[in-house]
Structures are given as structure tokens and as C-alpha cells.
């Protein structure tokens, strides 16, 4: 009985870990894209400012 519960809990942990990894990967890519957009916006405004001096 104990062996079955151990296998079941290991299987469940593996599935949850895999699901969490997918969510974290999506979160990381979203944050990376948002950061890239912010940096690109700042650089655009900076070069616009420099070109008008």
C-alpha cells in the first residue's frame, strides 16, 4: 500500500513540476518582451531628444 502511494505522489509531483515549468517559461518570456519594449521606447525617445538638440 505504501509503495503505491509513494509512486502516486512521485507521479503527481512530476506532473505539477512540468506544468509549473511551462507557466514560468511563459512568464519569463512575457517579462523579457515587456522589458525589451521599455528599453526600445527609452532608446527611441533618447535618440529623438539627441537629434533635436
C-alpha positions, -999 to +999 in steps of 0.1 A: +000+000+000+028+024+009+046+017-023+016+026-044+011+059-025+048+068-030+046+061-067+014+081-070+029+111-051+060+110-073+039+109-104+018+138-092+049+159-083+064+153-117+032+164-135+029+196-113+066+204-118+062+201-156+031+223-155+048+249-133+078+250-156+056+258-186+039+286-167+072+300-156+087+299-191+057+318-204+060+343-176+098+347-183+091+354-220+064+379-212+086+398-188+115+397-213+093+411-241+080+438-218+115+448-208+126+449-244+097+471-252+105+495-224+142+497-234+133+502-270+109+530-260+136+547-239+162+545-267+137+559-292+129+589-270+166+594-262+177+594-299+147+617-307+159+641-280+195+640-292+185+646-328+166+677-319+194+694-300 
